[in-house]
Amino acid sequence: MEWYGKRISQDRNVQSFLNHLEKFALQYYVNFVQPSKCTDPRKREAFTYLDALGATRCYPLLMMGEESLSRKDFLKLCKAIEILTFRHSTILKRDAKILESVFQGLISDIRKGKPIGEILEVFRKQPAMRANEQFKLDFAEFEPATHKAARYTLLKLEEYTTGKKQAPLDWDRLTLEHILAEKLDWEGRDEYLERLGNFTLLSSEMNEDAANKPFKDKKKNVYKKEKRVQITKDLLNYRSFTKNTIISHQGEFAEKAVKIWSSRNITY
């Protein structure tokens, strides 16, 4: 607010400055906070994922990217922000102010016209992108802070598992499902209920059928009918599901996560 105050007091044409802010708000910012309003499907997907991660400190960088980069390069920038934010903030839980500083530096780089390769190299060199062992350890015990973050993580694991987007999966029609039910009594419930390994995805029309049924009932009557989500169909391979299964299941996810959220996927 101090910066805005100085800018307005120094600007001879205050209305022009306010019009410029309004343009950014209506043309760009609204899409970041309400991705469903974005008419570009690729950008809508990118903004949906950033929203799921609660990534707000990147907004000034996104606005500069929208204003200055080609669509192709802007989408590369969005992907880099997504990967770094997930590693740095969501899993490693490092100070978000560090990212804010990185993003501010990148705004300056874009303003100077640096090529996208140099911009993305900054992401690849961040400490969070190199901390693979710690990332894997922390992912193995990851408890998503929100259902959006859990859906995002499982969707990315699903895409990696299938090798492609199936059909594709519709974010708005995917719901989050506790494998071991919230309202049933089972060993380790208080500690492991919200672990990622105890979650899967279901098509929205099937979630109500799962409700608070035991795993064997869900497997037979719900998961067996899920035709679209591979990580849910894979649950049919388990004879039972327990606290120890959650641990091993999430450990398998962690092995994949290092490859999914990798600097190799921040591509030029």
C-alpha positions in Angstrom: 0.0 0.0 0.0 2.9 2.3 0.7 4.2 1.7 -2.9 0.7 2.5 -4.3 0.5 5.7 -2.2 3.9 6.9 -3.6 3.0 6.0 -7.1 -0.4 7.8 -7.0 1.1 10.9 -5.4 3.9 11.0 -8.1 1.6 10.2 -11.0 0.2 13.3 -12.7 -2.5 11.3 -14.3 -4.0 9.4 -11.4 -7.0 8.2 -13.5 -4.6 6.7 -16.1 -2.9 4.8 -13.4 -6.1 3.5 -11.9 -7.3 2.5 -15.4 -4.1 0.5 -15.8 -4.8 -1.3 -12.5 -8.4 -2.0 -13.6 -7.1 -3.5 -16.8 -4.9 -5.9 -15.0 -7.6 -6.8 -12.5 -10.3 -7.5 -15.1 -8.0 -9.0 -17.8 -5.7 -11.1 -15.6 -6.2 -11.1 -11.8 -9.8 -12.4 -11.9 -8.6 -15.5 -13.7 -6.1 -16.3 -11.0 -8.6 -16.1 -8.2 -11.5 -17.6 -10.2 -10.0 -20.0 -12.7 -13.4 -21.2 -14.0 -13.8 -17.7 -15.6 -10.7 -18.2 -17.8 -11.7 -19.0 -21.4 -8.3 -20.4 -22.4 -8.5 -24.1 -21.4 -4.7 -24.6 -20.9 -4.5 -21.4 -18.8 -7.6 -22.4 -16.8 -6.0 -25.7 -15.9 -2.8 -24.0 -14.9 -4.7 -21.5 -12.7 -6.8 -24.2 -11.2 -3.7 -26.1 -10.0 -2.1 -22.9 -8.6 -5.4 -22.1 -6.8 -5.5 -25.7 -5.4 -2.0 -25.1 -3.9 -3.0 -21.7 -2.4 -0.3 -20.1 -4.6 -1.0 -16.3 -4.3 2.5 -14.8 -3.9 3.1 -15.6 -7.5 0.3 -13.3 -8.8 2.5 -10.3 -9.6 4.8 -12.6 -11.6 1.8 -14.2 -13.4 0.6 -10.7 -14.3 4.0 -9.7 -15.7 4.1 -13.0 -17.6 0.7 -12.5 -19.1 1.6 -9.0 -20.2 5.1 -9.8 -21.6 5.4 -13.5 -22.6 4.0 -15.5 -25.5 1.2 -17.9 -24.5 3.6 -20.9 -24.9 6.2 -19.3 -22.7 3.6 -18.2 -20.2 2.3 -21.7 -19.8 5.9 -22.9 -19.2 6.2 -20.3 -16.5 3.0 -21.5 -14.8 4.2 -25.0 -14.8 7.5 -24.0 -13.2 5.6 -22.0 -10.5 3.4 -25.0 -9.8 6.2 -27.4 -9.4 8.4 -25.2 -7.3 5.4 -24.1 -5.1 4.4 -27.7 -4.5 7.9 -28.8 -3.5 8.9 -25.7 -1.5 5.6 -24.8 0.2 3.3 -27.8 0.1 5.7 -30.6 0.9 8.9 -29.1 2.4 6.9 -26.3 4.1 9.7 -23.8 3.8 9.3 -20.1 4.3 7.0 -18.7 1.6 8.8 -15.3 1.7 11.7 -17.0 0.0 9.5 -17.7 -3.0 8.2 -14.2 -2.9 11.8 -12.9 -3.2 12.5 -15.3 -6.1 9.3 -14.2 -7.9 10.2 -10.5 -7.5 13.6 -11.1 -9.1 12.0 -12.9 -12.0 9.6 -10.0 -12.6 12.6 -7.8 -13.1 14.2 -10.4 -15.4 11.0 -10.6 -17.6 10.8 -6.8 -17.6 14.4 -6.7 -18.9 13.4 -9.2 -21.7 15.5 -12.2 -20.6 14.7 -15.3 -22.6 12.4 -17.9 -21.1 15.2 -20.4 -20.8 17.0 -18.2 -18.4 13.8 -17.6 -16.4 13.1 -21.3 -16.0 16.7 -22.0 -15.1 16.2 -19.9 -12.0 13.4 -22.3 -10.9 15.5 -25.3 -11.6 18.3 -24.0 -9.4 16.2 -23.4 -6.3 17.2 -25.4 -3.2 13.8 -27.0 -2.9 14.2 -28.5 -6.4 17.4 -30.2 -5.4 16.2 -31.6 -2.0 15.0 -34.9 -3.4 15.6 -37.1 -0.4 13.9 -34.7 2.0 11.1 -34.2 -0.4 10.5 -37.9 -0.7 10.6 -38.4 3.1 8.2 -35.5 3.7 5.9 -36.6 0.9 5.7 -40.1 2.6 4.1 -38.4 5.6 2.1 -35.7 3.7 -1.2 -34.7 5.1 -2.9 -32.3 2.6 -4.0 -29.1 4.3 -7.0 -28.8 2.0 -9.2 -31.1 -0.1 -8.1 -29.1 -3.1 -4.5 -29.8 -2.4 -5.3 -33.5 -2.0 -7.2 -33.6 -5.2 -4.4 -31.9 -7.1 -1.8 -34.2 -5.8 -3.8 -37.4 -6.5 -4.7 -36.1 -10.0 -1.0 -35.6 -10.8 -0.2 -39.1 -9.5 -3.1 -40.4 -11.7 -1.7 -38.7 -14.8 1.7 -40.2 -14.1 0.3 -43.6 -13.5 -1.7 -43.7 -16.7 1.0 -41.9 -18.8 -1.6 -39.6 -20.2 -4.8 -37.7 -19.2 -7.6 -40.1 -19.5 -10.4 -38.7 -21.6 -9.4 -36.2 -19.9 -10.4 -36.3 -16.2 -12.6 -33.4 -15.3 -11.4 -31.5 -12.2 -14.9 -30.5 -11.3 -16.2 -34.0 -11.5 -13.5 -35.6 -9.3 -14.2 -35.9 -5.6 -12.0 -36.9 -2.7 -12.6 -40.2 -1.0 -11.3 -41.5 2.3 -10.3 -45.2 1.7 -10.6 -46.1 5.4 -13.8 -44.3 6.4 -13.8 -41.2 8.7 -16.7 -42.5 10.9 -15.5 -46.1 11.4 -13.2 -47.2 14.1 -9.8 -48.7 12.9 -6.3 -48.9 14.2 -4.4 -45.7 13.7 -7.4 -43.7 12.7 -6.5 -40.5 14.6 -3.0 -40.4 13.1 -3.5 -41.7 9.6 -7.0 -40.7 8.6 -5.8 -37.5 6.7 -2.6 -39.0 5.2 -2.5 -38.8 1.4 -2.2 -42.6 1.3 -5.7 -42.9 2.8 -7.2 -40.8 0.0 -8.3 -41.7 -3.6 -10.3 -40.0 -6.3 -13.8 -41.0 -7.4 -16.1 -39.7 -10.1 -18.6 -37.4 -8.3 -21.6 -39.6 -9.0 -20.0 -42.5 -7.1 -18.8 -40.7 -4.0 -22.2 -40.9 -2.2 -22.2 -44.7 -2.7 -18.9 -45.0 -0.8 -20.0 -43.0 2.2 -18.7 -44.6 5.4 -18.6 -48.2 4.3 -15.8 -50.6 5.3 -13.0 -51.1 2.7 -14.3 -54.5 1.5 -17.7 -53.1 0.8 -16.3 -50.1 -1.1 -14.0 -52.4 -3.1 -16.8 -54.6 -4.2 -19.6 -52.1 -4.7 -17.9 -48.8 -5.5 -14.2 -49.1 -6.6 -15.0 -52.0 -8.9 -17.4 -49.7 -10.8 -14.9 -46.8 -11.1 -14.0 -47.0 -14.8 -12.0 -43.8 -15.2 -9.6 -43.4 -12.3 -6.7 -45.8 -12.4 -5.3 -45.2 -8.9 -8.8 -46.1 -7.6 -9.0 -49.2 -9.8 -5.6 -50.2 -8.4 -7.2 -50.5 -5.0 -8.9 -53.7 -6.2 -5.4 -55.4 -5.9 -5.5 -55.0 -2.1 -7.2 -57.8 -0.1 -7.5 -55.5 2.9 -6.5 -51.9 3.8 -5.0 -51.0 7.1 -2.8 -48.4 8.8 0.3 -50.3 7.4 -1.3 -50.3 3.9 -1.7 -46.5 4.1 2.1 -46.2 4.9 3.2 -48.5 2.1 0.7 -47.0 -0.3 1.9 -43.5 0.4 5.5 -44.7 0.1 4.8 -45.8 -3.4 3.3 -42.4 -4.2 6.4 -40.8 -2.8 8.7 -42.7 -5.2 6.5 -41.4 -8.1 6.3 -37.8 -6.7 10.1 -37.3 -7.0 9.7 -37.9 -10.7 6.5 -35.9 -11.2 7.6 -32.7 -9.4 11.1 -32.7 -10.9 13.3 -30.0 -12.4 13.3 -32.2 -15.5 9.6 -31.2 -16.0 10.5 -27.5 -15.9 11.2 -27.5 -19.6 12.4 -24.8 -22.0 
